[in-house]
Amino acid sequence: MEIFNVYYIVAGAIAGLLAGLFGVGGGMIIVPSLIYIFKTQGFPEAALTHVGVGTSLATIIVTSISSLRAHHKKGGVNWNVWKRMAPGLVAGSLIGAGIASIIRGNSLQTIIGMGAFLVGLKMLFMKNKALEENDFSRLPSPIGQTGLGGFIGIVSAIFGIGGGTLTVPLLSHYGLKIQNAVGTSAACGLPIAVSGALGFLIFGQFIDSNVKDALPNGVFGFVHVYAFISVSLASFFTAPLGAKLAHVLPATTLKKAFAVLLLFVGIKLIWNSNIL
């Protein structure tokens, strides 16, 4: 198998742009893309989704670094909020990886898809209040912010996303203006990705030996190293472009655009779950 697969590169380029623009890790594009590509390459069904999720989290490590650096330069990251959420993000991501390794994700995927769709509806149609100013009085307590990070970490690791689907609307709800919510979300993607990828790498060692033998070269645990390299390289260069656009577009426009993206992601998650 070629390391620099053109399909991996295209998926990574699009994911990187979205990562910078919306503060997401790009997993909502990477996971379904990798699953489709892996299917065409004959991956065993028993490990197909898990490798897609684990590889997605690994690529988000690189994407989030590129994205958060760009947002930090523009003052978009609230590091105080990030420091309080980080312990929860790390612990939650490890727990999420453990859960994902032992259960089928169809039912949970449907629930998360419905949640993303409902959040998108709320962001799209709610009145835009104080979008240009932060209101830190609405933030939870420090312990509450850590707990919030734990919830985001669990869900994000299960579905191989950087957490922006949850982090951006939640931080926006708790008083951060959309640019800071996006920038802080980009920074939150790093501990999620590192812990989650490590968890999938470790838990993937315990799969059935027959399934493990059927996987192609380059797969370690639930992480496909070749796909990781191609997607990461492409996303690293496009994430800063998205971050620049995030600070140029009007706050109202950015919020509505993110809402539409959430609606699309929610529908796709529900549709791909094969439950309905």
Disulfide bonds with the S-S distance in Angstrom:
none
